[in-house]
Amino acid sequence: MLSIFPLAAENFTLLLEYFEFPAETMMNSEVKQGVGMVETSLTSEPPFCDSFERISIDTFPISALGRIINKEDGLEAMKKYMTSRLWFTYRRDFSPIGGTGPSTDQGWGCMLRCAQMLLGEVLLRRHIGRHFEWDIEKTSEVYDKILQMFFDEKDALYSIHQIAQMGVTEGKKVSEWFGPNTAAQVIKKLTIFDDWSNIAVHVALDNILVKEDALTMATTYPSDNAVKPLLVMIPLRLGLTSINPCYLPAIQKFFELPQCVGIIGGKPNLAHYFVGIAGTKLFYLDPHHCRAKTTKRDAGVTTNTMISSITTTDAQLDIQNQIDDSDFHKLEDLEPLPSQTSDVYTKMDDSTYHCQMMQWMEYESIDPSLALALFCETRQDFDTLCEELQKTTLPSSVPPMFEFLEKRPRYLPRFEPYTGVSMKIEMKEFDDIGAANVKIDDDFEVLDVSVDEAAEGDTELISQ
């Protein structure tokens, strides 16, 4: 896992000397601009200097969530694109989950944060459009509303509180690490309560995507339309201890699909959200940075934290980037956003929700357990995706990453679309969420839960 942080000039020189790099050959304008920057690689659990290398991407085009970035666009285009994606990381000092649970997700919530990043991309596409471009000086109430849904508060629908508690219904205790399949199942359950977005989620199991099942999910109650916008998640295991190289061409084709909204995976207990690929290098957003929770501020207060951070001097950067290994969370303490419970709308300082560093790892470094995600906004979009999967994406690797079928084969159990109705989940008090309705293995889907079983679990959920 590589986490990239820009260095102040003085710290930068010290690290060059430590690793025996000639500073005079490395401190040039390109380094100061951040393209090809020599940077430290830090992890947060525990923090240590892992590796030290020159960032260099010489393979084009780059495929990023369905967008193609060519050599003439330059590496800056990819950096800007990654910065525009929503970036959710560890937070601390939020209200205890469930009233008595943890008040930070540091050390256990990385896959939950990756699920948030994936959902954030889906909501941006649903309400604003594909390939959203972030501008610190120009936000909108729609954008702010999306971001508020992920605040670390128990009444935010996609908060760490809601995701962790919903994981209990998948047999995961609060503060227990999720796998990709658990994350997919929790996303499926939470989106039921998002009436604003009205998204259906289909989780394809056993390495099989059945078109008929996905369409059934997209047309199931409480849809008001013929076909709801559909998020398809496909949990896979593409090898034993690492991804089999035979799947690399298919992964490359996957990131070219217009419907692609990324991959959640990484390494055991070190999850990442993958957003693009160039050759064998996978670009990702890293949740392993701990910051303060989002809190309420006085109405009418505006902030230029991000703007000032872009134009600070090296001396100021030196102060900002002091690293205390015993207290890693102090690395990036910027002013928090206003709470969604604020009475007066003010412009957000959303700087901690957009990553300013470009990060990548080699394809061979990734754990084989992952989940692909595809978002179709219309029925035509879905039909186009199915055609492309059959013609180009799946045939590009032998064997294919997963099997695509038009109809459900008879040897599989009947498909039961999840609606939440059988579990009797009501939109009441969040703190009432408690024991699991059912305990399942991470590799299997709950097809149904009886009313009696649901009553025993007494699982209830709050909306935002």
C-alpha positions as CSV (number, residue, x, y, z in Angstrom):
1,M,0.0,0.0,0.0
2,L,1.4,3.4,-1.0
3,S,0.2,6.6,0.4
4,I,1.7,9.7,-1.2
5,F,2.2,13.0,0.7
6,P,3.9,16.1,-0.8
7,L,6.9,17.3,1.2
8,A,8.1,20.7,2.2
9,A,11.5,21.6,0.7
10,E,13.5,21.1,3.9
11,N,11.9,17.8,4.8
12,F,12.2,16.7,1.2
13,T,16.0,17.4,1.2
14,L,16.5,15.5,4.5
15,L,14.7,12.4,3.1
16,L,16.8,12.6,-0.1
17,E,19.9,12.5,2.1
18,Y,18.5,9.6,4.2
19,F,17.9,7.5,1.1
20,E,21.1,8.7,-0.5
21,F,19.5,10.5,-3.4
22,P,21.4,13.5,-4.8
23,A,19.2,16.5,-3.9
24,E,20.6,18.7,-6.5
25,T,19.6,16.4,-9.3
26,M,16.1,15.9,-7.9
27,M,14.9,19.3,-6.7
28,N,13.8,20.7,-10.0
29,S,10.7,22.6,-11.2
30,E,9.0,19.4,-12.2
31,V,9.3,18.1,-8.6
32,K,7.9,21.4,-7.2
33,Q,4.9,21.2,-9.6
34,G,4.1,17.7,-8.3
35,V,4.4,15.8,-11.6
36,G,7.1,13.3,-11.2
37,M,7.5,14.3,-7.5
38,V,9.8,12.4,-5.2
39,E,7.5,11.7,-2.3
40,T,7.4,9.7,0.9
41,S,5.2,6.7,1.1
42,L,3.5,6.4,4.5
43,T,1.1,3.9,6.0
44,S,-1.0,4.8,9.0
45,E,-1.1,1.5,10.8
46,P,1.6,1.7,12.0
47,P,3.1,4.8,10.3
48,F,6.4,4.2,8.7
49,C,8.4,5.0,5.6
50,D,7.7,2.1,3.3
51,S,9.4,3.0,0.0
52,F,10.8,6.0,-1.9
53,E,10.6,6.4,-5.6
54,R,10.1,8.8,-8.5
55,I,6.5,8.9,-9.7
56,S,6.6,8.1,-13.4
57,I,3.7,7.0,-15.6
58,D,4.8,6.5,-19.2
59,T,2.1,4.2,-20.3
60,F,-0.9,5.8,-22.1
61,P,-3.8,5.8,-22.6
62,I,-5.0,5.7,-19.0
63,S,-8.5,4.3,-18.5
64,A,-10.3,5.8,-15.6
65,L,-13.9,5.0,-14.8
66,G,-14.8,4.9,-18.4
67,R,-12.8,8.0,-19.4
68,I,-9.8,7.7,-21.6
69,I,-6.8,10.0,-20.9
70,N,-4.3,10.1,-23.7
71,K,-0.6,11.1,-23.7
72,E,-1.4,14.5,-25.1
73,D,-3.8,15.1,-22.2
74,G,-0.8,14.6,-19.9
75,L,-0.5,13.2,-16.4
76,E,-2.1,16.4,-15.0
77,A,-5.4,15.4,-16.5
78,M,-5.3,12.2,-14.5
79,K,-4.4,14.0,-11.3
80,K,-7.2,16.4,-11.8
81,Y,-9.6,13.5,-12.5
82,M,-8.6,11.7,-9.3
83,T,-8.9,14.8,-7.3
84,S,-12.4,15.3,-8.5
85,R,-13.5,11.9,-7.0
86,L,-15.0,11.9,-3.5
87,W,-12.4,10.6,-1.0
88,F,-13.5,9.2,2.3
89,T,-10.9,8.3,4.9
90,Y,-10.7,7.3,8.6
91,R,-12.3,9.8,11.0
92,R,-12.1,10.1,14.8
93,D,-14.1,11.6,17.7
94,F,-17.5,11.0,16.1
95,S,-20.4,9.9,18.3
96,P,-20.0,6.2,19.4
97,I,-21.5,3.8,16.9
98,G,-24.7,2.4,18.3
99,G,-24.4,4.6,21.4
100,T,-21.6,2.5,23.0
101,G,-19.4,1.4,20.1
102,P,-16.2,2.9,18.7
103,S,-15.8,6.6,18.1
104,T,-13.2,6.1,15.3
105,D,-12.9,3.7,12.5
106,Q,-9.1,3.9,12.3
107,G,-7.7,0.4,11.9
108,W,-10.9,-1.3,10.8
109,G,-13.0,0.9,8.6
110,C,-11.0,1.0,5.3
111,M,-13.4,-1.2,3.3
112,L,-16.3,0.7,4.7
113,R,-14.7,3.9,3.5
114,C,-14.1,2.4,0.1
115,A,-17.8,1.5,-0.1
116,Q,-18.5,5.1,0.6
117,M,-16.2,6.3,-2.2
118,L,-17.9,3.9,-4.6
119,L,-21.3,5.1,-3.6
120,G,-20.2,8.7,-3.8
121,E,-19.2,8.2,-7.4
122,V,-22.5,6.6,-8.2
123,L,-24.4,9.5,-6.6
124,L,-22.4,12.1,-8.4
125,R,-23.3,10.3,-11.7
126,R,-26.9,10.0,-10.7
127,H,-27.5,13.6,-9.7
128,I,-24.8,15.6,-11.4
129,G,-23.4,13.6,-14.3
130,R,-20.5,11.4,-15.4
131,H,-16.9,12.5,-14.9
132,F,-17.8,15.2,-12.3
133,E,-15.1,17.9,-12.1
134,W,-14.5,19.4,-8.7
135,D,-13.9,23.1,-8.3
136,I,-13.1,24.4,-4.8
137,E,-14.7,27.8,-5.6
138,K,-17.9,26.4,-7.2
139,T,-20.1,24.0,-5.4
140,S,-23.8,23.4,-5.6
141,E,-26.5,22.4,-3.1
142,V,-26.9,19.1,-4.9
143,Y,-23.2,18.4,-4.5
144,D,-23.4,19.4,-0.9
145,K,-26.4,17.2,-0.3
146,I,-24.5,14.2,-1.7
147,L,-21.5,14.9,0.5
148,Q,-23.7,15.3,3.6
149,M,-25.1,11.8,3.1
150,F,-21.6,10.5,4.1
151,F,-21.0,12.6,7.2
152,D,-19.9,10.7,10.3
153,E,-23.3,11.2,12.0
154,K,-25.8,8.6,12.9
155,D,-28.6,10.3,10.9
156,A,-26.6,10.4,7.6
157,L,-27.8,7.5,5.4
158,Y,-24.4,6.5,4.2
159,S,-22.4,7.3,7.4
160,I,-19.8,5.0,8.9
161,H,-22.5,4.4,11.6
162,Q,-25.1,3.2,9.2
163,I,-22.7,1.0,7.2
164,A,-21.1,-0.6,10.3
165,Q,-24.5,-1.3,11.8
166,M,-26.0,-2.7,8.6
167,G,-22.9,-5.0,8.5
168,V,-24.3,-6.7,11.6
169,T,-27.1,-8.1,9.4
170,E,-24.3,-9.7,7.4
171,G,-22.7,-11.4,10.4
172,K,-20.1,-8.7,10.9
173,K,-19.6,-7.2,14.3
174,V,-19.2,-3.4,14.6
175,S,-15.4,-2.7,14.1
176,E,-14.9,-5.9,12.3
177,W,-13.2,-5.6,8.9
178,F,-15.5,-6.1,5.8
179,G,-14.6,-8.1,2.7
180,P,-15.7,-7.0,-0.7
181,N,-18.8,-9.1,-0.8
182,T,-20.0,-7.9,2.6
183,A,-19.5,-4.3,1.4
184,A,-21.5,-5.0,-1.7
185,Q,-24.3,-6.6,0.4
186,V,-24.4,-3.6,2.8
187,I,-24.6,-1.2,-0.1
188,K,-27.5,-3.2,-1.5
189,K,-29.4,-2.9,1.8
190,L,-28.7,0.8,2.5
191,T,-29.8,2.1,-0.9
192,I,-33.3,0.7,-0.3
193,F,-33.8,3.8,2.0
194,D,-32.4,6.4,-0.5
195,D,-35.7,7.6,-2.0
196,W,-33.9,10.6,-3.5
197,S,-31.5,8.6,-5.6
198,N,-33.9,5.7,-6.3
199,I,-31.1,3.2,-7.2
200,A,-31.4,-0.5,-7.4
201,V,-28.4,-2.6,-6.5
202,H,-27.8,-6.1,-7.8
203,V,-25.0,-8.3,-6.4
204,A,-24.0,-11.0,-8.8
205,L,-22.8,-14.1,-6.8
206,D,-20.9,-17.2,-7.7
207,N,-19.0,-15.4,-10.5
208,I,-22.2,-15.3,-12.6
209,L,-24.0,-12.2,-13.8
210,V,-27.5,-13.1,-15.0
211,K,-29.1,-10.4,-17.1
212,E,-32.6,-11.5,-16.2
213,D,-31.9,-11.2,-12.4
214,A,-30.4,-7.8,-12.8
215,L,-33.4,-6.5,-14.7
216,T,-35.7,-8.1,-12.0
217,M,-33.8,-6.1,-9.3
218,A,-34.1,-2.9,-11.4
219,T,-37.9,-3.3,-11.7
220,T,-38.7,-4.4,-8.2
221,Y,-40.8,-2.4,-5.7
222,P,-40.6,0.4,-4.8
223,S,-39.6,1.5,-8.3
224,D,-41.9,4.1,-9.8
225,N,-40.3,3.8,-13.2
226,A,-40.1,0.9,-15.7
227,V,-36.4,0.5,-14.8
228,K,-34.5,2.1,-12.0
229,P,-30.9,3.3,-12.3
230,L,-29.0,0.1,-11.6
231,L,-25.7,-0.5,-9.7
232,V,-24.3,-3.9,-10.5
233,M,-21.7,-5.3,-8.1
234,I,-19.7,-8.5,-8.9
235,P,-17.7,-9.9,-6.1
236,L,-14.9,-12.1,-7.5
237,R,-11.8,-14.1,-6.5
238,L,-9.4,-14.0,-9.4
239,G,-6.6,-16.2,-8.0
240,L,-5.2,-17.8,-4.9
241,T,-2.8,-15.4,-3.3
242,S,-2.6,-12.7,-6.0
243,I,-4.6,-11.9,-9.1
244,N,-3.8,-14.3,-12.0
245,P,-2.0,-12.3,-14.7
246,C,-4.4,-13.8,-17.3
247,Y,-7.1,-11.4,-16.1
248,L,-5.1,-8.3,-16.7
249,P,-6.5,-7.6,-20.2
250,A,-10.1,-8.0,-18.8
251,I,-9.4,-5.5,-16.0
252,Q,-8.0,-3.1,-18.5
253,K,-11.2,-3.4,-20.6
254,F,-13.3,-3.1,-17.5
255,F,-12.0,0.4,-16.8
256,E,-12.8,1.4,-20.4
257,L,-16.5,0.7,-20.0
258,P,-18.6,3.9,-19.7
259,Q,-20.6,2.3,-16.9
260,C,-17.5,1.5,-14.8
261,V,-17.5,3.0,-11.3
262,G,-14.4,1.2,-10.0
263,I,-13.2,-1.7,-8.0
264,I,-13.1,-2.1,-4.2
265,G,-10.4,-4.4,-3.0
266,G,-6.7,-4.1,-2.2
267,K,-5.0,-6.3,0.3
268,P,-6.3,-8.2,3.4
269,N,-7.3,-5.6,6.0
270,L,-5.9,-2.8,3.7
271,A,-8.7,-1.9,1.3
272,H,-8.5,0.6,-1.6
273,Y,-10.8,2.1,-4.1
274,F,-9.4,1.6,-7.6
275,V,-10.4,4.1,-10.2
276,G,-8.1,3.6,-13.2
277,I,-5.3,1.6,-14.9
278,A,-2.3,2.3,-17.1
279,G,-0.5,-0.8,-18.3
280,T,0.0,-2.8,-15.2
281,K,-0.4,0.2,-12.8
282,L,-3.7,0.6,-11.0
283,F,-4.7,4.0,-9.7
284,Y,-6.4,4.1,-6.3
285,L,-7.8,6.3,-3.5
286,D,-6.5,5.3,-0.1
287,P,-8.7,5.6,3.0
288,H,-5.9,5.1,5.5
289,H,-5.6,8.7,6.7
290,C,-7.3,9.7,10.0
291,R,-8.9,13.1,10.4
292,A,-11.3,14.8,12.8
293,K,-15.0,14.1,12.3
294,T,-17.2,16.6,10.4
295,T,-18.9,18.9,12.8
296,K,-21.2,21.9,12.9
297,R,-19.9,25.4,12.4
298,D,-21.3,28.8,13.0
299,A,-23.8,29.9,10.3
300,G,-22.5,32.3,7.7
301,V,-18.8,31.4,8.2
302,T,-16.9,30.7,5.0
303,T,-13.5,29.3,4.7
304,N,-10.7,29.4,2.2
305,T,-8.6,26.6,3.7
306,M,-8.0,24.8,0.5
307,I,-7.3,27.9,-1.6
308,S,-4.7,29.1,0.9
309,S,-3.1,25.6,1.1
310,I,-2.5,25.7,-2.7
311,T,-0.6,29.0,-2.5
312,T,1.3,28.6,0.8
313,T,5.1,29.1,1.0
314,D,7.6,26.3,1.6
315,A,8.0,27.5,5.2
316,Q,4.2,27.2,5.7
317,L,4.2,23.8,4.1
318,D,7.0,22.8,6.4
319,I,4.7,23.5,9.4
320,Q,1.7,21.9,7.8
321,N,3.6,18.7,7.0
322,Q,5.3,18.0,10.4
323,I,4.8,14.3,11.0
324,D,4.6,12.9,14.5
325,D,4.8,9.1,14.2
326,S,3.1,8.7,17.6
327,D,0.1,10.7,16.5
328,F,-0.4,10.2,12.8
329,H,-3.9,11.7,12.6
330,K,-2.4,15.2,13.1
331,L,-0.9,15.1,9.6
332,E,-3.9,16.7,7.8
333,D,-6.2,18.4,10.2
334,L,-8.1,20.9,8.1
335,E,-11.3,22.7,9.1
336,P,-14.3,20.4,9.1
337,L,-17.4,20.7,7.0
338,P,-20.6,22.1,8.5
339,S,-23.0,19.4,9.8
340,Q,-26.0,18.5,7.7
341,T,-28.1,19.6,10.7
342,S,-26.9,23.2,10.4
343,D,-29.9,25.6,10.2
344,V,-28.3,27.9,7.6
345,Y,-26.7,26.8,4.4
346,T,-23.1,27.9,4.0
347,K,-20.4,27.0,1.5
348,M,-18.6,23.9,2.6
349,D,-14.9,23.5,3.0
350,D,-14.7,20.1,1.4
351,S,-10.9,20.0,0.9
352,T,-10.5,16.9,3.1
353,Y,-12.9,15.0,0.8
354,H,-10.7,15.4,-2.4
355,C,-7.3,13.8,-2.6
356,Q,-4.5,16.0,-3.9
357,M,-2.0,13.2,-4.5
358,M,-2.0,10.6,-7.3
359,Q,-1.4,7.0,-6.0
360,W,-0.9,3.7,-7.8
361,M,0.3,0.2,-7.3
362,E,1.3,-2.7,-9.5
363,Y,-1.4,-5.1,-10.6
364,E,0.4,-8.1,-9.1
365,S,0.3,-6.5,-5.6
366,I,-3.5,-6.7,-5.3
367,D,-5.3,-9.4,-3.4
368,P,-7.5,-11.6,-5.7
369,S,-10.7,-10.9,-3.7
370,L,-12.4,-7.8,-5.0
371,A,-15.7,-6.5,-6.3
372,L,-16.3,-4.9,-9.7
373,A,-18.9,-2.1,-9.9
374,L,-21.0,-0.9,-12.9
375,F,-23.6,1.8,-12.9
376,C,-26.4,1.9,-15.6
377,E,-28.6,5.0,-15.6
378,T,-31.1,3.7,-18.2
379,R,-32.3,0.5,-19.7
380,Q,-30.5,1.3,-22.9
381,D,-27.3,1.9,-20.9
382,F,-27.7,-1.6,-19.3
383,D,-28.3,-3.3,-22.7
384,T,-25.2,-1.6,-24.1
385,L,-23.2,-2.8,-21.1
386,C,-24.4,-6.4,-21.5
387,E,-23.4,-6.3,-25.2
388,E,-20.0,-4.9,-24.5
389,L,-19.3,-7.4,-21.7
390,Q,-20.1,-10.3,-24.1
391,K,-18.2,-8.9,-27.1
392,T,-15.0,-7.3,-25.7
393,T,-14.5,-7.3,-21.9
394,L,-15.1,-11.0,-21.0
395,P,-13.5,-12.5,-24.1
396,S,-10.3,-10.5,-23.5
397,S,-9.2,-13.0,-20.8
398,V,-9.1,-16.8,-20.8
399,P,-10.9,-17.9,-18.7
400,P,-13.2,-14.9,-18.4
401,M,-13.4,-13.0,-15.1
402,F,-17.0,-14.1,-14.7
403,E,-19.8,-15.8,-16.6
404,F,-22.6,-13.8,-18.3
405,L,-25.9,-15.5,-18.8
406,E,-29.1,-14.1,-20.4
407,K,-31.4,-16.2,-18.1
408,R,-31.0,-18.0,-14.8
409,P,-30.1,-21.7,-15.2
410,R,-32.4,-24.2,-13.6
411,Y,-29.7,-25.6,-11.3
412,L,-29.5,-22.3,-9.4
413,P,-32.1,-21.5,-6.7
414,R,-34.8,-19.1,-7.7
415,F,-33.7,-15.4,-7.6
416,E,-35.4,-13.4,-4.9
417,P,-34.9,-9.6,-5.3
418,Y,-34.0,-7.9,-2.1
419,T,-36.4,-5.1,-1.0
420,G,-36.0,-5.0,2.7
421,V,-39.7,-5.8,3.2
422,S,-39.2,-9.3,4.5
423,M,-36.9,-8.0,7.2
424,K,-39.4,-5.4,8.5
425,I,-36.8,-2.7,8.6
426,E,-38.4,0.6,9.5
427,M,-37.1,4.2,9.3
428,K,-37.2,5.0,13.0
429,E,-34.5,5.3,15.6
430,F,-31.0,4.5,14.4
431,D,-29.7,3.5,17.9
432,D,-32.2,0.6,17.9
433,I,-30.1,-1.3,15.4
434,G,-28.7,-4.2,17.3
435,A,-28.3,-7.9,16.8
436,A,-28.0,-9.5,13.4
437,N,-31.1,-10.9,11.7
438,V,-29.1,-13.6,10.3
439,K,-25.5,-14.8,10.3
440,I,-24.1,-15.9,7.0
441,D,-20.9,-16.8,5.3
442,D,-19.2,-14.0,3.4
443,D,-19.6,-15.9,0.2
444,F,-23.3,-16.4,0.2
445,E,-26.4,-14.2,-0.2
446,V,-29.4,-14.1,2.1
447,L,-32.3,-15.0,-0.2
448,D,-35.0,-14.3,2.4
449,V,-35.6,-13.6,6.1
450,S,-38.9,-14.5,7.7
451,V,-40.9,-12.0,9.7
452,D,-40.2,-14.1,12.9
453,E,-36.5,-14.0,12.4
454,A,-36.6,-10.3,11.7
455,A,-38.5,-9.6,14.8
456,E,-35.9,-11.5,16.8
457,G,-33.2,-9.3,15.4
458,D,-35.2,-6.1,16.0
459,T,-33.3,-4.3,13.3
460,E,-34.4,-0.7,12.6
461,L,-32.8,2.0,10.6
462,I,-33.0,5.8,10.4
463,S,-33.1,7.8,7.3
464,Q,-31.0,10.9,6.7
